């Protein structure tokens, strides 16, 4: 079974924050771009590209 990471960026008032189906969430940001970056960094950490697998 593979655990999926689906990150969503939500708005709350004038803030945005990213959260993931795995339970991870980023702190609230004033910039949606920053939240998207949080999301990208989370995915990069959890699913490193080109990980060698025997
Ligand atoms: Zn995740």
mmCIF file of the protein (N, C-alpha, C, O) and its ligand, coordinates in Angstrom:
data_MODEL
# 
_entry.id   MODEL 
# 
loop_
_entity.id 
_entity.type 
_entity.pdbx_number_of_molecules 
1 polymer     1 
2 non-polymer 1 
# 
_entity_poly.entity_id                      1 
_entity_poly.type                           'polypeptide(L)' 
_entity_poly.nstd_linkage                   no 
_entity_poly.nstd_monomer                   no 
_entity_poly.pdbx_seq_one_letter_code       
;(UNK)(UNK)(UNK)(UNK)(UNK)(UNK)(UNK)(UNK)(UNK)(UNK)(UNK)(UNK)(UNK)(UNK)(UNK)(UNK)
(UNK)(UNK)(UNK)(UNK)(UNK)(UNK)(UNK)(UNK)(UNK)(UNK)(UNK)(UNK)(UNK)(UNK)(UNK)(UNK)
(UNK)(UNK)(UNK)(UNK)(UNK)(UNK)(UNK)(UNK)(UNK)(UNK)(UNK)(UNK)(UNK)(UNK)(UNK)(UNK)
(UNK)(UNK)(UNK)(UNK)(UNK)(UNK)
;
_entity_poly.pdbx_seq_one_letter_code_can   XXXXXXXXXXXXXXXXXXXXXXXXXXXXXXXXXXXXXXXXXXXXXXXXXXXXXX 
_entity_poly.pdbx_strand_id                 A 
# 
loop_
_entity_poly_seq.entity_id 
_entity_poly_seq.num 
_entity_poly_seq.mon_id 
_entity_poly_seq.hetero 
1 1  UNK n 
1 2  UNK n 
1 3  UNK n 
1 4  UNK n 
1 5  UNK n 
1 6  UNK n 
1 7  UNK n 
1 8  UNK n 
1 9  UNK n 
1 10 UNK n 
1 11 UNK n 
1 12 UNK n 
1 13 UNK n 
1 14 UNK n 
1 15 UNK n 
1 16 UNK n 
1 17 UNK n 
1 18 UNK n 
1 19 UNK n 
1 20 UNK n 
1 21 UNK n 
1 22 UNK n 
1 23 UNK n 
1 24 UNK n 
1 25 UNK n 
1 26 UNK n 
1 27 UNK n 
1 28 UNK n 
1 29 UNK n 
1 30 UNK n 
1 31 UNK n 
1 32 UNK n 
1 33 UNK n 
1 34 UNK n 
1 35 UNK n 
1 36 UNK n 
1 37 UNK n 
1 38 UNK n 
1 39 UNK n 
1 40 UNK n 
1 41 UNK n 
1 42 UNK n 
1 43 UNK n 
1 44 UNK n 
1 45 UNK n 
1 46 UNK n 
1 47 UNK n 
1 48 UNK n 
1 49 UNK n 
1 50 UNK n 
1 51 UNK n 
1 52 UNK n 
1 53 UNK n 
1 54 UNK n 
# 
loop_
_struct_asym.id 
_struct_asym.entity_id 
A 1 
B 2 
# 
loop_
_chem_comp.id 
_chem_comp.type 
_chem_comp.mon_nstd_flag 
UNK 'L-peptide linking' . 
ZN  non-polymer         . 
# 
_pdbx_entity_nonpoly.entity_id   2 
_pdbx_entity_nonpoly.name        ? 
_pdbx_entity_nonpoly.comp_id     ZN 
# 
_pdbx_nonpoly_scheme.asym_id         B 
_pdbx_nonpoly_scheme.entity_id       2 
_pdbx_nonpoly_scheme.mon_id          ZN 
_pdbx_nonpoly_scheme.ndb_seq_num     1 
_pdbx_nonpoly_scheme.pdb_seq_num     101 
_pdbx_nonpoly_scheme.auth_seq_num    101 
_pdbx_nonpoly_scheme.pdb_mon_id      ZN 
_pdbx_nonpoly_scheme.auth_mon_id     ZN 
_pdbx_nonpoly_scheme.pdb_strand_id   A 
_pdbx_nonpoly_scheme.pdb_ins_code    . 
# 
loop_
_atom_site.group_PDB 
_atom_site.id 
_atom_site.type_symbol 
_atom_site.label_atom_id 
_atom_site.label_alt_id 
_atom_site.label_comp_id 
_atom_site.label_asym_id 
_atom_site.label_entity_id 
_atom_site.label_seq_id 
_atom_site.pdbx_PDB_ins_code 
_atom_site.Cartn_x 
_atom_site.Cartn_y 
_atom_site.Cartn_z 
_atom_site.occupancy 
_atom_site.B_iso_or_equiv 
_atom_site.pdbx_formal_charge 
_atom_site.auth_seq_id 
_atom_site.auth_comp_id 
_atom_site.auth_asym_id 
_atom_site.auth_atom_id 
_atom_site.pdbx_PDB_model_num 
ATOM   1   N  N  . UNK A 1 1  ? 0.843  -1.202 0.000  1.00 0.00 ? 1   UNK A N  1 
ATOM   2   C  CA . UNK A 1 1  ? 0.000  0.000  0.000  1.00 0.00 ? 1   UNK A CA 1 
ATOM   3   C  C  . UNK A 1 1  ? 0.871  1.242  0.000  1.00 0.00 ? 1   UNK A C  1 
ATOM   4   O  O  . UNK A 1 1  ? 1.885  1.294  0.697  1.00 0.00 ? 1   UNK A O  1 
ATOM   5   N  N  . UNK A 1 2  ? 0.495  2.210  -0.753 1.00 0.00 ? 2   UNK A N  1 
ATOM   6   C  CA . UNK A 1 2  ? 1.255  3.444  -0.805 1.00 0.00 ? 2   UNK A CA 1 
ATOM   7   C  C  . UNK A 1 2  ? 0.475  4.569  -0.135 1.00 0.00 ? 2   UNK A C  1 
ATOM   8   O  O  . UNK A 1 2  ? -0.731 4.723  -0.326 1.00 0.00 ? 2   UNK A O  1 
ATOM   9   N  N  . UNK A 1 3  ? 1.183  5.320  0.630  1.00 0.00 ? 3   UNK A N  1 
ATOM   10  C  CA . UNK A 1 3  ? 0.529  6.444  1.295  1.00 0.00 ? 3   UNK A CA 1 
ATOM   11  C  C  . UNK A 1 3  ? 0.567  7.655  0.379  1.00 0.00 ? 3   UNK A C  1 
ATOM   12  O  O  . UNK A 1 3  ? 1.620  8.059  -0.112 1.00 0.00 ? 3   UNK A O  1 
ATOM   13  N  N  . UNK A 1 4  ? -0.586 8.207  0.169  1.00 0.00 ? 4   UNK A N  1 
ATOM   14  C  CA . UNK A 1 4  ? -0.642 9.340  -0.750 1.00 0.00 ? 4   UNK A CA 1 
ATOM   15  C  C  . UNK A 1 4  ? -0.488 10.656 -0.015 1.00 0.00 ? 4   UNK A C  1 
ATOM   16  O  O  . UNK A 1 4  ? -0.921 10.820 1.125  1.00 0.00 ? 4   UNK A O  1 
ATOM   17  N  N  . UNK A 1 5  ? 0.129  11.565 -0.695 1.00 0.00 ? 5   UNK A N  1 
ATOM   18  C  CA . UNK A 1 5  ? 0.235  12.925 -0.175 1.00 0.00 ? 5   UNK A CA 1 
ATOM   19  C  C  . UNK A 1 5  ? -0.523 13.844 -1.114 1.00 0.00 ? 5   UNK A C  1 
ATOM   20  O  O  . UNK A 1 5  ? -0.096 14.098 -2.241 1.00 0.00 ? 5   UNK A O  1 
ATOM   21  N  N  . UNK A 1 6  ? -1.640 14.333 -0.639 1.00 0.00 ? 6   UNK A N  1 
ATOM   22  C  CA . UNK A 1 6  ? -2.389 15.296 -1.440 1.00 0.00 ? 6   UNK A CA 1 
ATOM   23  C  C  . UNK A 1 6  ? -2.474 16.589 -0.653 1.00 0.00 ? 6   UNK A C  1 
ATOM   24  O  O  . UNK A 1 6  ? -3.185 16.692 0.347  1.00 0.00 ? 6   UNK A O  1 
ATOM   25  N  N  . UNK A 1 7  ? -1.735 17.561 -1.128 1.00 0.00 ? 7   UNK A N  1 
ATOM   26  C  CA . UNK A 1 7  ? -1.656 18.836 -0.420 1.00 0.00 ? 7   UNK A CA 1 
ATOM   27  C  C  . UNK A 1 7  ? -2.699 19.797 -0.970 1.00 0.00 ? 7   UNK A C  1 
ATOM   28  O  O  . UNK A 1 7  ? -2.865 19.951 -2.180 1.00 0.00 ? 7   UNK A O  1 
ATOM   29  N  N  . UNK A 1 8  ? -3.389 20.432 -0.047 1.00 0.00 ? 8   UNK A N  1 
ATOM   30  C  CA . UNK A 1 8  ? -4.382 21.438 -0.407 1.00 0.00 ? 8   UNK A CA 1 
ATOM   31  C  C  . UNK A 1 8  ? -3.999 22.757 0.245  1.00 0.00 ? 8   UNK A C  1 
ATOM   32  O  O  . UNK A 1 8  ? -3.516 22.786 1.376  1.00 0.00 ? 8   UNK A O  1 
ATOM   33  N  N  . UNK A 1 9  ? -4.218 23.837 -0.473 1.00 0.00 ? 9   UNK A N  1 
ATOM   34  C  CA . UNK A 1 9  ? -3.977 25.160 0.091  1.00 0.00 ? 9   UNK A CA 1 
ATOM   35  C  C  . UNK A 1 9  ? -5.331 25.806 0.383  1.00 0.00 ? 9   UNK A C  1 
ATOM   36  O  O  . UNK A 1 9  ? -6.147 26.014 -0.515 1.00 0.00 ? 9   UNK A O  1 
ATOM   37  N  N  . UNK A 1 10 ? -5.545 26.114 1.647  1.00 0.00 ? 10  UNK A N  1 
ATOM   38  C  CA . UNK A 1 10 ? -6.811 26.707 2.073  1.00 0.00 ? 10  UNK A CA 1 
ATOM   39  C  C  . UNK A 1 10 ? -6.605 28.161 2.485  1.00 0.00 ? 10  UNK A C  1 
ATOM   40  O  O  . UNK A 1 10 ? -5.512 28.572 2.874  1.00 0.00 ? 10  UNK A O  1 
ATOM   41  N  N  . UNK A 1 11 ? -7.668 28.907 2.387  1.00 0.00 ? 11  UNK A N  1 
ATOM   42  C  CA . UNK A 1 11 ? -7.627 30.296 2.833  1.00 0.00 ? 11  UNK A CA 1 
ATOM   43  C  C  . UNK A 1 11 ? -8.445 30.442 4.104  1.00 0.00 ? 11  UNK A C  1 
ATOM   44  O  O  . UNK A 1 11 ? -9.517 29.855 4.254  1.00 0.00 ? 11  UNK A O  1 
ATOM   45  N  N  . UNK A 1 12 ? -7.916 31.228 4.999  1.00 0.00 ? 12  UNK A N  1 
ATOM   46  C  CA . UNK A 1 12 ? -8.688 31.560 6.205  1.00 0.00 ? 12  UNK A CA 1 
ATOM   47  C  C  . UNK A 1 12 ? -8.464 33.036 6.491  1.00 0.00 ? 12  UNK A C  1 
ATOM   48  O  O  . UNK A 1 12 ? -7.377 33.452 6.893  1.00 0.00 ? 12  UNK A O  1 
ATOM   49  N  N  . UNK A 1 13 ? -9.500 33.809 6.277  1.00 0.00 ? 13  UNK A N  1 
ATOM   50  C  CA . UNK A 1 13 ? -9.322 35.251 6.396  1.00 0.00 ? 13  UNK A CA 1 
ATOM   51  C  C  . UNK A 1 13 ? -8.317 35.727 5.367  1.00 0.00 ? 13  UNK A C  1 
ATOM   52  O  O  . UNK A 1 13 ? -8.449 35.438 4.177  1.00 0.00 ? 13  UNK A O  1 
ATOM   53  N  N  . UNK A 1 14 ? -7.318 36.453 5.826  1.00 0.00 ? 14  UNK A N  1 
ATOM   54  C  CA . UNK A 1 14 ? -6.303 36.960 4.900  1.00 0.00 ? 14  UNK A CA 1 
ATOM   55  C  C  . UNK A 1 14 ? -5.089 36.048 4.870  1.00 0.00 ? 14  UNK A C  1 
ATOM   56  O  O  . UNK A 1 14 ? -4.059 36.395 4.292  1.00 0.00 ? 14  UNK A O  1 
ATOM   57  N  N  . UNK A 1 15 ? -5.211 34.880 5.494  1.00 0.00 ? 15  UNK A N  1 
ATOM   58  C  CA . UNK A 1 15 ? -4.088 33.947 5.525  1.00 0.00 ? 15  UNK A CA 1 
ATOM   59  C  C  . UNK A 1 15 ? -4.391 32.721 4.681  1.00 0.00 ? 15  UNK A C  1 
ATOM   60  O  O  . UNK A 1 15 ? -5.548 32.376 4.439  1.00 0.00 ? 15  UNK A O  1 
ATOM   61  N  N  . UNK A 1 16 ? -3.330 32.078 4.243  1.00 0.00 ? 16  UNK A N  1 
ATOM   62  C  CA . UNK A 1 16 ? -3.472 30.792 3.579  1.00 0.00 ? 16  UNK A CA 1 
ATOM   63  C  C  . UNK A 1 16 ? -2.566 29.796 4.279  1.00 0.00 ? 16  UNK A C  1 
ATOM   64  O  O  . UNK A 1 16 ? -1.551 30.168 4.868  1.00 0.00 ? 16  UNK A O  1 
ATOM   65  N  N  . UNK A 1 17 ? -2.938 28.544 4.210  1.00 0.00 ? 17  UNK A N  1 
ATOM   66  C  CA . UNK A 1 17 ? -2.083 27.509 4.768  1.00 0.00 ? 17  UNK A CA 1 
ATOM   67  C  C  . UNK A 1 17 ? -2.265 26.232 3.975  1.00 0.00 ? 17  UNK A C  1 
ATOM   68  O  O  . UNK A 1 17 ? -3.342 25.937 3.456  1.00 0.00 ? 17  UNK A O  1 
ATOM   69  N  N  . UNK A 1 18 ? -1.177 25.484 3.899  1.00 0.00 ? 18  UNK A N  1 
ATOM   70  C  CA . UNK A 1 18 ? -1.182 24.224 3.172  1.00 0.00 ? 18  UNK A CA 1 
ATOM   71  C  C  . UNK A 1 18 ? -1.347 23.084 4.164  1.00 0.00 ? 18  UNK A C  1 
ATOM   72  O  O  . UNK A 1 18 ? -0.796 23.119 5.264  1.00 0.00 ? 18  UNK A O  1 
ATOM   73  N  N  . UNK A 1 19 ? -2.113 22.072 3.766  1.00 0.00 ? 19  UNK A N  1 
ATOM   74  C  CA . UNK A 1 19 ? -2.203 20.870 4.593  1.00 0.00 ? 19  UNK A CA 1 
ATOM   75  C  C  . UNK A 1 19 ? -2.296 19.652 3.694  1.00 0.00 ? 19  UNK A C  1 
ATOM   76  O  O  . UNK A 1 19 ? -2.664 19.741 2.522  1.00 0.00 ? 19  UNK A O  1 
ATOM   77  N  N  . UNK A 1 20 ? -1.952 18.515 4.274  1.00 0.00 ? 20  UNK A N  1 
ATOM   78  C  CA . UNK A 1 20 ? -1.801 17.297 3.477  1.00 0.00 ? 20  UNK A CA 1 
ATOM   79  C  C  . UNK A 1 20 ? -2.673 16.183 4.047  1.00 0.00 ? 20  UNK A C  1 
ATOM   80  O  O  . UNK A 1 20 ? -3.033 16.191 5.224  1.00 0.00 ? 20  UNK A O  1 
ATOM   81  N  N  . UNK A 1 21 ? -3.000 15.228 3.187  1.00 0.00 ? 21  UNK A N  1 
ATOM   82  C  CA . UNK A 1 21 ? -3.806 14.091 3.619  1.00 0.00 ? 21  UNK A CA 1 
ATOM   83  C  C  . UNK A 1 21 ? -3.071 13.204 4.614  1.00 0.00 ? 21  UNK A C  1 
ATOM   84  O  O  . UNK A 1 21 ? -3.697 12.389 5.291  1.00 0.00 ? 21  UNK A O  1 
ATOM   85  N  N  . UNK A 1 22 ? -1.751 13.349 4.711  1.00 0.00 ? 22  UNK A N  1 
ATOM   86  C  CA . UNK A 1 22 ? -0.985 12.532 5.652  1.00 0.00 ? 22  UNK A CA 1 
ATOM   87  C  C  . UNK A 1 22 ? -1.028 13.109 7.066  1.00 0.00 ? 22  UNK A C  1 
ATOM   88  O  O  . UNK A 1 22 ? -0.542 12.486 8.010  1.00 0.00 ? 22  UNK A O  1 
ATOM   89  N  N  . UNK A 1 23 ? -1.604 14.287 7.207  1.00 0.00 ? 23  UNK A N  1 
ATOM   90  C  CA . UNK A 1 23 ? -1.705 14.888 8.524  1.00 0.00 ? 23  UNK A CA 1 
ATOM   91  C  C  . UNK A 1 23 ? -0.799 16.096 8.710  1.00 0.00 ? 23  UNK A C  1 
ATOM   92  O  O  . UNK A 1 23 ? -0.930 16.847 9.677  1.00 0.00 ? 23  UNK A O  1 
ATOM   93  N  N  . UNK A 1 24 ? 0.125  16.272 7.764  1.00 0.00 ? 24  UNK A N  1 
ATOM   94  C  CA . UNK A 1 24 ? 1.038  17.410 7.842  1.00 0.00 ? 24  UNK A CA 1 
ATOM   95  C  C  . UNK A 1 24 ? 0.282  18.699 7.544  1.00 0.00 ? 24  UNK A C  1 
ATOM   96  O  O  . UNK A 1 24 ? -0.648 18.720 6.738  1.00 0.00 ? 24  UNK A O  1 
ATOM   97  N  N  . UNK A 1 25 ? 0.696  19.759 8.202  1.00 0.00 ? 25  UNK A N  1 
ATOM   98  C  CA . UNK A 1 25 ? 0.162  21.068 7.819  1.00 0.00 ? 25  UNK A CA 1 
ATOM   99  C  C  . UNK A 1 25 ? 1.213  22.132 8.064  1.00 0.00 ? 25  UNK A C  1 
ATOM   100 O  O  . UNK A 1 25 ? 2.040  22.025 8.970  1.00 0.00 ? 25  UNK A O  1 
ATOM   101 N  N  . UNK A 1 26 ? 1.161  23.145 7.245  1.00 0.00 ? 26  UNK A N  1 
ATOM   102 C  CA . UNK A 1 26 ? 2.120  24.248 7.333  1.00 0.00 ? 26  UNK A CA 1 
ATOM   103 C  C  . UNK A 1 26 ? 1.501  25.385 8.145  1.00 0.00 ? 26  UNK A C  1 
ATOM   104 O  O  . UNK A 1 26 ? 0.279  25.479 8.266  1.00 0.00 ? 26  UNK A O  1 
ATOM   105 N  N  . UNK A 1 27 ? 2.343  26.234 8.691  1.00 0.00 ? 27  UNK A N  1 
ATOM   106 C  CA . UNK A 1 27 ? 1.819  27.403 9.395  1.00 0.00 ? 27  UNK A CA 1 
ATOM   107 C  C  . UNK A 1 27 ? 1.109  28.354 8.441  1.00 0.00 ? 27  UNK A C  1 
ATOM   108 O  O  . UNK A 1 27 ? 1.359  28.346 7.236  1.00 0.00 ? 27  UNK A O  1 
ATOM   109 N  N  . UNK A 1 28 ? 0.234  29.162 8.988  1.00 0.00 ? 28  UNK A N  1 
ATOM   110 C  CA . UNK A 1 28 ? -0.515 30.118 8.170  1.00 0.00 ? 28  UNK A CA 1 
ATOM   111 C  C  . UNK A 1 28 ? 0.436  31.143 7.568  1.00 0.00 ? 28  UNK A C  1 
ATOM   112 O  O  . UNK A 1 28 ? 1.360  31.632 8.219  1.00 0.00 ? 28  UNK A O  1 
ATOM   113 N  N  . UNK A 1 29 ? 0.176  31.449 6.304  1.00 0.00 ? 29  UNK A N  1 
ATOM   114 C  CA . UNK A 1 29 ? 1.012  32.417 5.581  1.00 0.00 ? 29  UNK A CA 1 
ATOM   115 C  C  . UNK A 1 29 ? 0.132  33.537 5.045  1.00 0.00 ? 29  UNK A C  1 
ATOM   116 O  O  . UNK A 1 29 ? -1.066 33.368 4.822  1.00 0.00 ? 29  UNK A O  1 
ATOM   117 N  N  . UNK A 1 30 ? 0.756  34.662 4.852  1.00 0.00 ? 30  UNK A N  1 
ATOM   118 C  CA . UNK A 1 30 ? -0.003 35.763 4.269  1.00 0.00 ? 30  UNK A CA 1 
ATOM   119 C  C  . UNK A 1 30 ? -0.027 35.680 2.753  1.00 0.00 ? 30  UNK A C  1 
ATOM   120 O  O  . UNK A 1 30 ? -0.833 36.332 2.090  1.00 0.00 ? 30  UNK A O  1 
ATOM   121 N  N  . UNK A 1 31 ? 0.871  34.867 2.219  1.00 0.00 ? 31  UNK A N  1 
ATOM   122 C  CA . UNK A 1 31 ? 0.983  34.791 0.765  1.00 0.00 ? 31  UNK A CA 1 
ATOM   123 C  C  . UNK A 1 31 ? 0.640  33.388 0.293  1.00 0.00 ? 31  UNK A C  1 
ATOM   124 O  O  . UNK A 1 31 ? 1.149  32.404 0.829  1.00 0.00 ? 31  UNK A O  1 
ATOM   125 N  N  . UNK A 1 32 ? -0.205 33.301 -0.691 1.00 0.00 ? 32  UNK A N  1 
ATOM   126 C  CA . UNK A 1 32 ? -0.560 31.983 -1.221 1.00 0.00 ? 32  UNK A CA 1 
ATOM   127 C  C  . UNK A 1 32 ? 0.653  31.330 -1.877 1.00 0.00 ? 32  UNK A C  1 
ATOM   128 O  O  . UNK A 1 32 ? 0.820  30.111 -1.839 1.00 0.00 ? 32  UNK A O  1 
ATOM   129 N  N  . UNK A 1 33 ? 1.495  32.170 -2.480 1.00 0.00 ? 33  UNK A N  1 
ATOM   130 C  CA . UNK A 1 33 ? 2.725  31.636 -3.067 1.00 0.00 ? 33  UNK A CA 1 
ATOM   131 C  C  . UNK A 1 33 ? 3.558  30.919 -2.013 1.00 0.00 ? 33  UNK A C  1 
ATOM   132 O  O  . UNK A 1 33 ? 4.127  29.858 -2.272 1.00 0.00 ? 33  UNK A O  1 
ATOM   133 N  N  . UNK A 1 34 ? 3.624  31.503 -0.832 1.00 0.00 ? 34  UNK A N  1 
ATOM   134 C  CA . UNK A 1 34 ? 4.422  30.895 0.243  1.00 0.00 ? 34  UNK A CA 1 
ATOM   135 C  C  . UNK A 1 34 ? 3.820  29.553 0.664  1.00 0.00 ? 34  UNK A C  1 
ATOM   136 O  O  . UNK A 1 34 ? 4.544  28.598 0.945  1.00 0.00 ? 34  UNK A O  1 
ATOM   137 N  N  . UNK A 1 35 ? 2.500  29.494 0.705  1.00 0.00 ? 35  UNK A N  1 
ATOM   138 C  CA . UNK A 1 35 ? 1.841  28.241 1.071  1.00 0.00 ? 35  UNK A CA 1 
ATOM   139 C  C  . UNK A 1 35 ? 2.090  27.169 0.015  1.00 0.00 ? 35  UNK A C  1 
ATOM   140 O  O  . UNK A 1 35 ? 2.297  25.997 0.332  1.00 0.00 ? 35  UNK A O  1 
ATOM   141 N  N  . UNK A 1 36 ? 2.064  27.593 -1.241 1.00 0.00 ? 36  UNK A N  1 
ATOM   142 C  CA . UNK A 1 36 ? 2.349  26.625 -2.304 1.00 0.00 ? 36  UNK A CA 1 
ATOM   143 C  C  . UNK A 1 36 ? 3.775  26.102 -2.178 1.00 0.00 ? 36  UNK A C  1 
ATOM   144 O  O  . UNK A 1 36 ? 4.059  24.933 -2.437 1.00 0.00 ? 36  UNK A O  1 
ATOM   145 N  N  . UNK A 1 37 ? 4.658  27.004 -1.773 1.00 0.00 ? 37  UNK A N  1 
ATOM   146 C  CA . UNK A 1 37 ? 6.056  26.609 -1.601 1.00 0.00 ? 37  UNK A CA 1 
ATOM   147 C  C  . UNK A 1 37 ? 6.182  25.615 -0.441 1.00 0.00 ? 37  UNK A C  1 
ATOM   148 O  O  . UNK A 1 37 ? 6.912  24.628 -0.532 1.00 0.00 ? 37  UNK A O  1 
ATOM   149 N  N  . UNK A 1 38 ? 5.462  25.889 0.645  1.00 0.00 ? 38  UNK A N  1 
ATOM   150 C  CA . UNK A 1 38 ? 5.436  24.933 1.757  1.00 0.00 ? 38  UNK A CA 1 
ATOM   151 C  C  . UNK A 1 38 ? 4.996  23.563 1.258  1.00 0.00 ? 38  UNK A C  1 
ATOM   152 O  O  . UNK A 1 38 ? 5.590  22.541 1.603  1.00 0.00 ? 38  UNK A O  1 
ATOM   153 N  N  . UNK A 1 39 ? 3.957  23.558 0.452  1.00 0.00 ? 39  UNK A N  1 
ATOM   154 C  CA . UNK A 1 39 ? 3.422  22.303 -0.064 1.00 0.00 ? 39  UNK A CA 1 
ATOM   155 C  C  . UNK A 1 39 ? 4.455  21.591 -0.929 1.00 0.00 ? 39  UNK A C  1 
ATOM   156 O  O  . UNK A 1 39 ? 4.659  20.384 -0.807 1.00 0.00 ? 39  UNK A O  1 
ATOM   157 N  N  . UNK A 1 40 ? 5.099  22.348 -1.797 1.00 0.00 ? 40  UNK A N  1 
ATOM   158 C  CA . UNK A 1 40 ? 6.107  21.758 -2.680 1.00 0.00 ? 40  UNK A CA 1 
ATOM   159 C  C  . UNK A 1 40 ? 7.258  21.167 -1.873 1.00 0.00 ? 40  UNK A C  1 
ATOM   160 O  O  . UNK A 1 40 ? 7.757  20.084 -2.178 1.00 0.00 ? 40  UNK A O  1 
ATOM   161 N  N  . UNK A 1 41 ? 7.671  21.901 -0.835 1.00 0.00 ? 41  UNK A N  1 
ATOM   162 C  CA . UNK A 1 41 ? 8.770  21.410 -0.013 1.00 0.00 ? 41  UNK A CA 1 
ATOM   163 C  C  . UNK A 1 41 ? 8.366  20.147 0.745  1.00 0.00 ? 41  UNK A C  1 
ATOM   164 O  O  . UNK A 1 41 ? 9.172  19.229 0.901  1.00 0.00 ? 41  UNK A O  1 
ATOM   165 N  N  . UNK A 1 42 ? 7.137  20.102 1.210  1.00 0.00 ? 42  UNK A N  1 
ATOM   166 C  CA . UNK A 1 42 ? 6.661  18.900 1.906  1.00 0.00 ? 42  UNK A CA 1 
ATOM   167 C  C  . UNK A 1 42 ? 6.696  17.701 0.977  1.00 0.00 ? 42  UNK A C  1 
ATOM   168 O  O  . UNK A 1 42 ? 7.191  16.637 1.348  1.00 0.00 ? 42  UNK A O  1 
ATOM   169 N  N  . UNK A 1 43 ? 6.178  17.868 -0.220 1.00 0.00 ? 43  UNK A N  1 
ATOM   170 C  CA . UNK A 1 43 ? 6.161  16.758 -1.172 1.00 0.00 ? 43  UNK A CA 1 
ATOM   171 C  C  . UNK A 1 43 ? 7.577  16.336 -1.535 1.00 0.00 ? 43  UNK A C  1 
ATOM   172 O  O  . UNK A 1 43 ? 7.851  15.147 -1.699 1.00 0.00 ? 43  UNK A O  1 
ATOM   173 N  N  . UNK A 1 44 ? 8.460  17.289 -1.660 1.00 0.00 ? 44  UNK A N  1 
ATOM   174 C  CA . UNK A 1 44 ? 9.844  16.977 -2.011 1.00 0.00 ? 44  UNK A CA 1 
ATOM   175 C  C  . UNK A 1 44 ? 10.509 16.171 -0.893 1.00 0.00 ? 44  UNK A C  1 
ATOM   176 O  O  . UNK A 1 44 ? 11.313 15.275 -1.151 1.00 0.00 ? 44  UNK A O  1 
ATOM   177 N  N  . UNK A 1 45 ? 10.161 16.505 0.348  1.00 0.00 ? 45  UNK A N  1 
ATOM   178 C  CA . UNK A 1 45 ? 10.753 15.775 1.478  1.00 0.00 ? 45  UNK A CA 1 
ATOM   179 C  C  . UNK A 1 45 ? 10.195 14.366 1.565  1.00 0.00 ? 45  UNK A C  1 
ATOM   180 O  O  . UNK A 1 45 ? 10.922 13.411 1.840  1.00 0.00 ? 45  UNK A O  1 
ATOM   181 N  N  . UNK A 1 46 ? 8.888  14.247 1.326  1.00 0.00 ? 46  UNK A N  1 
ATOM   182 C  CA . UNK A 1 46 ? 8.235  12.952 1.520  1.00 0.00 ? 46  UNK A CA 1 
ATOM   183 C  C  . UNK A 1 46 ? 8.430  12.023 0.338  1.00 0.00 ? 46  UNK A C  1 
ATOM   184 O  O  . UNK A 1 46 ? 8.448  10.801 0.491  1.00 0.00 ? 46  UNK A O  1 
ATOM   185 N  N  . UNK A 1 47 ? 8.576  12.609 -0.844 1.00 0.00 ? 47  UNK A N  1 
ATOM   186 C  CA . UNK A 1 47 ? 8.713  11.796 -2.049 1.00 0.00 ? 47  UNK A CA 1 
ATOM   187 C  C  . UNK A 1 47 ? 9.909  12.280 -2.854 1.00 0.00 ? 47  UNK A C  1 
ATOM   188 O  O  . UNK A 1 47 ? 9.749  12.896 -3.908 1.00 0.00 ? 47  UNK A O  1 
ATOM   189 N  N  . UNK A 1 48 ? 11.100 12.002 -2.357 1.00 0.00 ? 48  UNK A N  1 
ATOM   190 C  CA . UNK A 1 48 ? 12.285 12.450 -3.081 1.00 0.00 ? 48  UNK A CA 1 
ATOM   191 C  C  . UNK A 1 48 ? 12.359 11.813 -4.460 1.00 0.00 ? 48  UNK A C  1 
ATOM   192 O  O  . UNK A 1 48 ? 12.173 10.607 -4.622 1.00 0.00 ? 48  UNK A O  1 
ATOM   193 N  N  . UNK A 1 49 ? 12.632 12.643 -5.432 1.00 0.00 ? 49  UNK A N  1 
ATOM   194 C  CA . UNK A 1 49 ? 12.694 12.141 -6.807 1.00 0.00 ? 49  UNK A CA 1 
ATOM   195 C  C  . UNK A 1 49 ? 13.972 11.332 -7.009 1.00 0.00 ? 49  UNK A C  1 
ATOM   196 O  O  . UNK A 1 49 ? 15.048 11.706 -6.543 1.00 0.00 ? 49  UNK A O  1 
ATOM   197 N  N  . UNK A 1 50 ? 13.826 10.242 -7.701 1.00 0.00 ? 50  UNK A N  1 
ATOM   198 C  CA . UNK A 1 50 ? 14.998 9.457  -8.064 1.00 0.00 ? 50  UNK A CA 1 
ATOM   199 C  C  . UNK A 1 50 ? 15.606 8.689  -6.905 1.00 0.00 ? 50  UNK A C  1 
ATOM   200 O  O  . UNK A 1 50 ? 16.805 8.409  -6.906 1.00 0.00 ? 50  UNK A O  1 
ATOM   201 N  N  . UNK A 1 51 ? 14.786 8.345  -5.909 1.00 0.00 ? 51  UNK A N  1 
ATOM   202 C  CA . UNK A 1 51 ? 15.310 7.529  -4.825 1.00 0.00 ? 51  UNK A CA 1 
ATOM   203 C  C  . UNK A 1 51 ? 15.623 6.122  -5.341 1.00 0.00 ? 51  UNK A C  1 
ATOM   204 O  O  . UNK A 1 51 ? 14.757 5.452  -5.903 1.00 0.00 ? 51  UNK A O  1 
ATOM   205 N  N  . UNK A 1 52 ? 16.855 5.686  -5.146 1.00 0.00 ? 52  UNK A N  1 
ATOM   206 C  CA . UNK A 1 52 ? 17.214 4.348  -5.646 1.00 0.00 ? 52  UNK A CA 1 
ATOM   207 C  C  . UNK A 1 52 ? 16.473 3.248  -4.904 1.00 0.00 ? 52  UNK A C  1 
ATOM   208 O  O  . UNK A 1 52 ? 16.465 3.202  -3.674 1.00 0.00 ? 52  UNK A O  1 
ATOM   209 N  N  . UNK A 1 53 ? 15.858 2.371  -5.668 1.00 0.00 ? 53  UNK A N  1 
ATOM   210 C  CA . UNK A 1 53 ? 15.117 1.246  -5.082 1.00 0.00 ? 53  UNK A CA 1 
ATOM   211 C  C  . UNK A 1 53 ? 15.588 -0.038 -5.734 1.00 0.00 ? 53  UNK A C  1 
ATOM   212 O  O  . UNK A 1 53 ? 15.503 -0.179 -6.954 1.00 0.00 ? 53  UNK A O  1 
ATOM   213 N  N  . UNK A 1 54 ? 16.081 -0.971 -4.946 1.00 0.00 ? 54  UNK A N  1 
ATOM   214 C  CA . UNK A 1 54 ? 16.546 -2.225 -5.530 1.00 0.00 ? 54  UNK A CA 1 
ATOM   215 C  C  . UNK A 1 54 ? 15.412 -3.055 -6.117 1.00 0.00 ? 54  UNK A C  1 
ATOM   216 O  O  . UNK A 1 54 ? 15.651 -4.141 -6.646 1.00 0.00 ? 54  UNK A O  1 
HETATM 217 ZN ZN . ZN  B 2 .  ? 2.005  14.555 3.192  1.00 0.00 ? 101 ZN  A ZN 1 
# 
